Amino acid sequence: MTMLDDLTTAATWPTGYPEGYAVVDVETTGLARDDRIVSAAVYRLDARGDVEDHWYTLVNPERDPGPVWIHGLTTDVLESAPLFPEIAGELAARLDGRVLVAHNAIFDWSMIAREYARAERTAPTRQRLCTIALSKELGLPLPNHKLESLAAHFGVVQRRAHHALDDARVLAEAFRPSLHAAARDGVRLPLLECRPLTEWSDAPALPRVGYQSSYRQTSWRPSRKRPACPYPNPGRYVPGGQLVQGMRVAFSGDTSVDRELLEDRAVEAGLHVATSLSRLTSLLVTNDPGSSTSKTVKAASYGTPVIDEAAFTQLLRDVAPAPGASVPASTSVPAPASPVPSTPSPAQSAVPSAPAAGSVRAVTPADG
């Protein structure tokens, strides 16, 4: 019996666990907010992680395909592929009512959410689960957080490394024993809310031939230069009190709202968004304070206050003006709109025999 033949199931399946899952992998032209999806795959699983069906499609990105040496999809291959609006209905139907599961799920969800925003539609996804976060909850003895390491731990053999359909298959096969282990041990599933994009923008798509300047080996999130915060740092956040303009705020781990949008709201409210954590940091925002990221470890060491994303979003609605400010800046930040499910329309997309290719998805969780 291999580890994939795991028959160990909790005597009583946890009542709070989801009723179904959609294991997703997308390949893209790069890692920036203006990049596009070039292929997508979905494995639908039932409540206990058994495969119901799978689906795969190429997508014409309407631009240079980016790092062909990674995903293997050339302009010629993608030229006749459907545009995203043409497959949006079928993808929505496969996501509807299920938890989106992906390896480094914030990346896959962000790319999908942006594509739906461009198509003036909304993905019907309400929650997502990152298998990196789940492996941490389970305490799996992995050497790193790469998909190949998770697959090797459960004895899953990858046939086309980093091709969207095979990546999704591998993740589906590794997710089932992970799910059963969580159910057996009473482990909470690290579910996060998926909020559709109601505000977004694309950077100008500059011509790129065979090279994607936004691609990074260590993180999917490109660095962004911000103007200096005009207010002095008033010190640390006092739990139970207000945020004050000038406070240095750092973020760590996965967030329900697109990280860049969350950071933009903080800057608009007069806060200083810090890319690292030091003794001068006023506050750390994270949904996983028990993780061992460099920021959470430093926050514990320095005694830096830590709150979750929901609490931070609430505090953003009423940020106190900087001490001595003659005319307080507007600090009211509207709450994000509630997700509205789209009405899927069926679409057809066959499973082509795609070449073995690579993924531009990061192999480590976005922690910056």
VOGU-3710 file (C-alpha; in Angstrom, 3 decimals, decimal comma):
1> mtmlddltta> 0,000/0,000/0,000  1,358/3,393/-0,941  0,676/6,592/0,946  -1,791/7,483/-1,802  -3,896/4,474/-0,809  -4,512/6,105/2,534  -7,561/4,476/4,079  -7,166/6,139/7,454  -10,194/8,342/7,865  -11,634/10,002/10,913
11> atwptgypeg> -14,439/7,857/12,380  -16,668/10,923/12,111  -15,763/13,344/9,346  -15,501/16,912/10,697  -18,855/18,613/10,180  -17,213/21,980/9,515  -15,161/20,776/6,542  -16,179/21,952/3,026  -18,468/19,928/0,771  -16,178/20,054/-2,254
21> yavvdvettg> -12,884/21,347/-3,623  -11,494/22,678/-6,915  -7,767/22,028/-7,189  -6,419/24,687/-9,529  -3,216/25,501/-11,353  -2,672/28,388/-13,769  0,324/29,180/-15,948  0,913/32,839/-16,755  2,937/35,275/-18,830  4,700/36,397/-15,662
31> larddrivsa> 4,205/37,359/-12,053  3,071/41,000/-12,122  -0,447/42,380/-11,780  -0,649/43,092/-15,519  0,328/39,544/-16,526  -2,149/37,106/-18,060  -3,135/33,460/-17,822  -1,943/31,210/-20,661  -3,363/27,902/-19,394  -5,572/26,668/-16,573
41> avyrldargd> -6,480/23,298/-15,082  -9,072/22,258/-12,503  -9,542/18,950/-10,695  -12,900/18,778/-8,932  -12,875/16,760/-5,709  -15,701/15,693/-3,414  -15,882/16,378/0,326  -13,340/13,642/1,127  -10,882/14,528/-1,611  -11,825/11,922/-4,223
51> vedhwytlvn> -11,535/13,060/-7,850  -14,811/13,718/-9,666  -13,448/15,067/-12,949  -10,787/17,318/-14,450  -10,544/20,038/-17,084  -7,793/21,890/-18,901  -7,607/24,731/-21,394  -5,109/26,971/-23,105  -5,855/30,702/-22,997  -4,778/33,314/-25,530
61> perdpgpvwi> -3,183/36,088/-23,410  -3,385/38,613/-26,254  0,266/39,454/-25,694  3,755/37,982/-25,652  3,597/34,662/-23,755  6,536/35,606/-21,531  8,942/32,918/-20,255  8,357/30,230/-22,896  11,368/28,344/-21,556  9,344/27,758/-18,384
71> hglttdvles> 5,761/27,060/-19,463  6,583/25,867/-22,993  3,651/27,704/-24,605  4,663/29,733/-27,658  2,776/32,448/-29,502  1,975/29,974/-32,288  0,480/27,488/-29,813  -1,621/30,143/-28,070  -2,735/32,039/-31,165  -5,785/29,838/-31,775
81> aplfpeiage> -6,614/29,333/-28,081  -9,795/30,879/-26,659  -9,671/34,257/-24,933  -10,339/34,292/-21,206  -13,903/35,681/-21,538  -14,665/32,664/-23,717  -13,690/30,170/-21,017  -14,785/32,253/-18,020  -18,188/30,538/-17,815  -16,775/27,014/-17,862
91> laarldgrvl> -14,134/27,878/-15,284  -16,761/29,524/-13,085  -18,952/26,426/-13,272  -16,058/24,301/-12,038  -15,221/26,658/-9,173  -18,806/27,327/-8,085  -19,627/26,135/-4,574  -16,152/24,736/-3,954  -13,064/25,745/-2,037  -10,254/26,714/-4,420
101> vahnaifdws> -7,152/24,671/-3,567  -3,741/25,628/-4,924  -0,072/25,564/-4,032  0,644/29,186/-3,028  -3,072/29,867/-3,499  -2,830/33,651/-3,244  -1,028/33,740/-6,593  -3,501/31,532/-8,489  -6,476/33,320/-6,962  -5,030/36,777/-7,720
111> miareyarae> -4,450/35,898/-11,369  -7,936/34,401/-11,725  -9,596/37,351/-9,956  -7,851/39,842/-12,242  -8,879/37,948/-15,363  -12,505/37,983/-14,237  -12,244/41,692/-13,425  -10,932/42,396/-16,923  -13,826/40,365/-18,352  -16,236/42,408/-16,173
121> rtaptrqrlc> -17,344/39,249/-14,393  -16,896/37,775/-10,931  -15,476/34,368/-10,043  -17,919/32,445/-7,804  -15,164/31,388/-5,407  -15,828/32,143/-1,742  -12,884/30,475/-0,014  -9,410/29,223/-0,842  -6,986/26,820/0,785  -3,231/26,954/0,292
131> tialskelgl> -1,547/23,550/0,472  1,616/25,225/1,752  -0,351/26,506/4,742  -1,998/23,097/5,208  1,353/21,311/5,203  2,459/23,700/7,974  -0,694/22,991/9,983  0,006/19,258/9,655  3,676/19,688/10,555  4,826/17,696/7,536
141> plpnhklesl> 8,616/17,123/7,551  9,268/18,770/4,179  12,720/20,122/3,218  11,040/23,137/1,554  7,654/24,280/0,307  8,021/23,258/-3,328  5,234/21,243/-4,926  7,723/18,538/-5,831  8,632/18,120/-2,150  4,990/17,761/-1,131
151> aahfgvvqrr> 4,465/15,265/-3,956  7,527/13,221/-2,948  6,328/13,090/0,670  3,103/11,373/-0,433  4,701/9,255/-3,150  3,072/11,118/-6,034  4,866/10,777/-9,358  4,895/13,829/-11,606  4,738/13,031/-15,318  4,939/16,530/-16,828
161> ahhalddarv> 6,627/18,722/-14,267  5,044/22,181/-14,096  2,501/21,665/-16,882  -0,844/23,063/-15,599  -2,850/19,851/-15,971  -0,182/17,657/-14,413  0,522/20,160/-11,626  -3,173/20,122/-10,760  -3,241/16,306/-10,822  -0,190/16,036/-8,592
171> laeafrpslh> -1,630/18,531/-6,146  -5,012/16,748/-6,113  -3,312/13,436/-5,321  -1,222/14,998/-2,559  -4,173/16,954/-1,160  -6,338/13,895/-0,486  -4,023/12,281/2,118  -3,373/15,732/3,569  -7,118/16,259/3,967  -7,571/12,838/5,579
181> aaardgvrlp> -4,690/13,473/7,966  -6,263/16,787/8,967  -9,637/15,118/9,521  -8,107/12,303/11,553  -6,149/14,665/13,809  -8,850/17,327/14,111  -6,688/19,945/12,389  -8,408/23,146/11,302  -8,243/23,799/7,588  -6,480/27,126/6,808
191> llecrpltew> -9,393/28,562/4,816  -9,278/32,193/3,686  -11,970/34,327/2,112  -11,760/35,044/-1,607  -12,853/38,585/-2,354  -13,302/39,523/-6,011  -11,474/42,577/-7,260  -13,662/45,657/-7,223  -10,691/47,995/-7,722  -7,672/47,158/-9,818
201> sdapalprvg> -5,399/48,532/-12,501  -2,992/47,151/-15,055  0,440/48,612/-15,616  1,146/49,396/-19,296  1,932/46,179/-21,128  5,349/46,891/-22,593  6,576/44,776/-25,511  8,438/41,737/-24,243  9,975/39,142/-26,478  11,244/36,006/-24,770
211> yqssyrqtsw> 11,916/37,791/-21,475  9,667/38,705/-18,569  11,219/41,462/-16,500  8,788/40,925/-13,623  9,786/37,285/-13,167  11,615/36,447/-9,976  12,907/33,106/-8,770  12,078/33,775/-5,113  8,794/35,689/-5,045  5,813/36,270/-7,306
221> rpsrkrpacp> 5,313/39,804/-6,001  7,483/42,422/-7,768  8,767/45,256/-5,598  6,994/48,582/-5,838  8,469/51,971/-5,012  6,236/54,174/-2,890  6,623/57,841/-1,995  7,968/58,451/1,493  5,330/58,663/4,212  4,902/62,374/5,062
231> ypnpgryvpg> 4,190/61,714/8,731  6,649/60,832/11,525  6,315/57,453/13,175  4,253/57,982/16,376  5,376/54,641/17,799  3,758/51,274/18,292  0,095/50,515/17,920  -1,681/50,167/21,270  -4,036/47,137/21,222  -7,614/48,333/21,443
241> gqlvqgmrva> -6,717/51,829/20,261  -6,636/53,606/16,909  -4,105/53,486/14,131  -2,293/56,821/13,773  -0,927/58,324/10,574  2,779/57,627/10,236  2,673/54,203/11,908  4,909/51,611/10,265  2,857/48,580/9,232  4,283/45,302/7,941
251> fsgdtsvdre> 2,354/42,435/6,335  3,170/38,724/6,403  1,630/35,713/4,697  -1,554/35,201/2,722  -4,350/37,773/2,774  -7,971/37,590/1,635  -7,797/40,981/-0,072  -5,197/41,335/-2,808  -2,020/42,324/-0,910  -1,231/45,273/-3,162
261> lledraveag> -4,730/46,685/-2,710  -4,471/46,262/1,057  -1,142/48,079/1,049  -2,585/50,836/-1,163  -5,414/51,391/1,322  -2,904/51,625/4,169  -0,845/54,231/2,280  -3,972/56,228/1,401  -4,826/56,309/5,111  -1,428/57,840/5,876
271> lhvatslsrl> 0,375/54,750/7,129  3,922/53,708/6,256  3,993/50,260/4,618  7,245/48,559/5,640  8,740/45,737/3,591  10,635/44,361/6,589  10,133/44,260/10,340  12,345/46,068/12,849  12,107/47,442/16,378  10,548/50,573/14,866
281> tsllvtndpg> 7,645/48,665/13,298  4,337/49,748/14,833  2,270/46,722/13,856  2,411/43,381/12,040  -0,660/42,231/10,104  -0,902/38,482/9,530  -3,614/35,836/9,375  -1,179/33,217/10,643  0,584/34,560/13,755  1,797/31,082/14,657
291> sstsktvkaa> 3,811/30,666/11,468  7,600/30,740/11,464  8,141/33,457/8,855  10,986/35,892/9,486  8,493/38,667/10,268  6,416/36,725/12,813  9,585/35,483/14,516  10,971/39,023/14,739  7,628/40,380/15,931  7,623/37,874/18,795
301> sygtpvidea> 11,225/38,770/19,613  10,617/42,541/19,581  7,203/42,428/21,212  5,607/44,034/18,147  1,782/44,054/18,287  0,169/41,557/15,880  -3,391/41,637/14,515  -5,178/39,798/11,715  -6,375/41,194/8,397  -10,027/41,573/9,460
311> aftqllrdva> -9,106/43,646/12,512  -6,702/45,759/10,452  -9,358/46,421/7,802  -11,727/47,573/10,534  -9,083/49,887/12,024  -8,409/51,417/8,593  -11,892/52,950/8,665  -10,889/55,412/11,379  -7,194/56,312/11,350  -6,259/59,149/13,711
321> papgasvpas> -4,445/62,154/12,193  -0,735/62,525/12,817  0,117/64,505/15,967  0,404/68,193/15,129  -1,188/67,842/11,694  -2,997/71,111/10,959  -5,417/69,611/8,418  -6,082/65,908/8,917  -5,989/63,933/5,709  -9,030/61,905/4,739
331> tsvpapaspv> -8,555/58,515/6,348  -11,869/56,881/5,643  -11,269/53,656/3,749  -14,382/51,939/2,367  -14,945/48,290/3,104  -14,540/45,991/0,095  -17,709/44,975/-1,692  -19,226/41,599/-0,922  -18,605/38,917/-3,535  -21,378/38,502/-6,094
341> pstpspaqsa> -21,458/35,170/-7,896  -21,466/35,192/-11,662  -23,824/33,131/-13,764  -21,692/30,579/-15,561  -22,262/29,846/-19,220  -21,016/26,514/-20,522  -17,972/26,457/-22,742  -15,986/23,678/-24,320  -12,245/23,230/-24,055  -10,522/20,021/-24,976
351> vpsapaagsv> -7,454/18,645/-23,250  -4,564/19,067/-25,702  -1,386/17,063/-25,531  0,685/19,943/-24,264  4,469/19,747/-24,002  6,234/19,229/-20,731  6,649/22,736/-19,425  7,322/24,846/-16,382  5,224/27,074/-14,196  5,871/30,701/-13,485
361> ravtpadg> 4,140/30,307/-10,132  6,395/30,856/-7,141  7,485/27,789/-5,229  7,539/29,511/-1,866  4,696/31,397/-0,184  4,607/35,160/-0,617  5,922/36,325/2,723  7,082/39,831/1,955
//
